[in-house]
């Protein structure tokens, strides 16, 4: 949960997750939809699916978490950093970790401009980190390096006088700590305008579940939405994607949402839809555009318990769409 997520954000999710799945076996037996529902709002859902797949693989095998970084890295969803962190902290294996904070500390300590983007650079940084590791207490040592980068050797305005490695730090000796490692050029986020159709009928909301082939948000429920600015009217675009004949009403709220490299400006409008002369029904959906989405009508209470996309959860919390 803490991969690319702040601690204060993850804590309530962690507490709910552990209350429901206190051991690996209970997680391994769970349905993916329930696990996704507890994760809903954290984003990066591939982490969640990897965690579930790893739990199932562990239970199908020995039933115990592997104790070495090499074995841990074979499990779904566990990369080199996570494997080293678990192995050193939980099993005292003397292996170094290399997250963004440790990368920055090591680069500054040795005045290396290159970060860990290339494999050869990563291997060189790991070798240096291994030399700084306290092998008798590798878990504490790794956590100390991560904490040093997070609180002292920060990206901007590092607190060099407070650093326990200051005496041997080559970047400090050059008077250019902030110059290491060299910052990669990053393109700005892609800005996307969307229209989201909010359909409510007899106290129930219309949502669609993304198919298993949908990629990052596969299996999650969302309100139907289309991008704006193209040559096709939004009503027709909704029909192409989700099927049916759509009518758009007044705007109720505007949302902003960011995910990976895209920034969304979302116009939410009330809407109605008819398919073949009737209303949308439970079952497999899909418009002429080939979108395989499953529609469903849900009460607000039941909708809130579904595995939702971040946008859907954000909209359900807005006062503008609450019943009067």
Residue pairs with C-beta under 8 A, 6 or more apart in sequence:
1 10
1 13
1 14
1 17
1 42
1 47
2 10
3 44
3 47
3 82
4 43
4 44
5 42
5 43
5 44
9 42
10 42
13 38
13 39
13 41
13 42
16 38
17 38
17 39
20 26
20 38
21 27
21 30
21 35
24 55
24 58
24 59
24 63
24 65
25 55
25 59
25 63
27 35
27 51
27 52
27 55
28 52
28 55
28 56
28 58
28 59
28 60
29 59
30 52
32 49
32 52
32 219
33 219
33 306
33 307
35 48
35 51
35 52
36 45
36 48
36 49
36 219
36 220
36 307
37 305
37 306
37 307
37 308
39 45
39 47
39 48
39 307
40 220
40 306
40 307
40 308
40 309
40 310
40 313
41 308
41 310
41 313
42 48
43 259
43 310
44 216
45 216
45 217
45 218
45 219
45 220
46 77
46 216
47 77
49 77
50 76
50 77
50 78
51 77
53 76
53 77
54 75
54 76
54 77
54 78
57 75
57 76
58 64
58 65
58 75
65 72
65 86
65 90
66 72
66 74
66 75
67 87
67 90
67 91
67 93
68 87
68 91
68 93
69 80
69 83
69 84
69 86
69 87
69 88
69 93
69 95
70 83
72 78
72 82
72 83
72 86
72 87
73 79
73 80
73 83
78 86
80 98
81 97
81 98
81 99
84 95
84 96
84 97
84 98
84 142
85 97
85 142
87 93
87 95
88 94
88 95
88 96
88 97
88 138
88 139
88 141
88 142
89 139
89 142
89 143
90 139
92 137
92 138
92 139
93 138
94 133
94 135
94 138
95 130
95 138
96 102
96 126
96 129
96 130
96 132
96 133
96 138
96 142
97 129
97 142
97 145
97 146
98 106
98 116
98 122
98 125
98 126
98 129
99 146
99 149
100 149
101 145
101 146
101 147
101 148
101 149
101 150
101 153
102 129
102 142
102 145
102 146
102 149
103 115
103 116
103 125
103 149
103 181
104 149
104 153
104 155
104 180
104 181
105 145
105 148
105 149
105 153
105 165
106 112
106 125
106 128
106 129
106 132
107 113
107 114
107 115
107 125
107 171
107 180
107 181
108 153
108 158
108 169
108 170
108 171
108 172
108 177
108 180
108 181
109 128
109 132
109 165
109 168
109 169
109 170
109 171
110 128
110 170
111 170
111 171
111 173
111 174
111 180
112 121
112 124
112 125
112 180
112 181
113 179
113 180
113 181
113 182
114 121
114 181
114 182
115 121
115 125
115 181
115 182
115 184
116 122
116 125
117 184
129 145
132 141
132 145
133 141
133 142
134 140
134 141
135 141
148 163
148 164
148 165
152 158
152 159
152 162
152 163
153 159
153 163
153 177
155 178
156 178
157 178
158 177
158 178
160 166
160 169
160 172
160 177
163 169
163 172
166 172
169 177
171 177
171 179
171 180
187 261
189 258
189 261
189 262
189 263
190 261
190 262
190 263
191 262
191 263
191 265
192 227
192 262
192 263
192 264
192 265
193 227
193 228
193 229
193 264
193 265
193 266
193 267
194 225
194 226
194 227
194 228
194 264
194 265
194 266
194 267
195 225
195 226
195 227
195 228
195 234
195 248
195 266
195 267
195 269
196 223
196 224
196 225
196 255
196 266
196 267
196 268
196 269
196 311
196 315
197 223
197 224
197 225
197 238
197 246
197 248
197 269
197 271
197 273
198 205
198 223
198 252
198 268
198 269
198 270
198 271
198 315
198 321
199 205
199 206
199 223
199 224
199 270
199 271
199 272
199 273
199 280
200 206
200 270
201 272
201 279
201 297
203 299
203 300
203 323
204 297
204 298
204 299
205 223
205 297
205 298
205 299
205 300
205 303
206 223
206 224
206 273
206 280
206 295
206 296
206 297
207 221
207 222
207 223
207 295
207 296
207 298
207 303
207 306
207 308
207 312
208 221
208 222
208 223
208 224
208 242
208 285
208 293
208 294
208 295
208 296
209 219
209 220
209 221
209 222
209 293
209 294
209 296
210 217
210 218
210 219
210 220
210 221
210 222
210 293
211 218
211 292
211 293
211 294
212 218
212 219
213 292
216 260
217 309
219 307
220 307
220 308
220 309
220 312
221 296
221 298
221 303
221 306
221 307
221 308
221 309
221 312
222 308
222 309
222 311
222 312
223 268
223 311
223 312
223 315
224 238
224 241
224 242
225 266
225 311
226 234
226 237
226 238
226 241
227 237
228 234
228 267
230 237
232 240
234 246
234 248
235 245
235 246
235 247
235 248
236 246
238 244
238 246
238 271
238 273
239 245
239 246
239 287
239 288
240 287
240 288
240 289
241 287
241 289
241 291
241 293
242 273
242 285
242 286
242 287
242 291
242 293
242 295
243 275
243 280
243 285
243 286
243 287
243 288
244 273
244 274
244 275
244 280
244 287
245 273
245 274
245 275
246 271
246 272
246 273
247 271
247 272
247 273
248 269
248 270
248 271
249 269
249 270
249 271
249 272
250 269
250 270
251 267
251 268
251 269
252 268
252 269
252 270
252 320
252 321
253 268
253 315
253 318
253 320
253 321
254 265
254 266
254 267
254 268
255 264
255 265
255 266
255 268
255 311
255 314
255 315
255 318
256 263
256 264
256 265
256 266
257 263
257 264
257 266
257 310
257 311
257 314
258 264
259 310
264 311
266 311
268 315
268 320
268 321
273 279
273 280
275 281
280 295
280 297
281 295
282 295
282 296
282 297
283 294
283 295
284 292
284 294
285 291
285 292
285 293
285 294
285 295
286 292
286 293
298 306
300 316
300 323
303 312
303 316
304 313
304 316
308 316
315 321
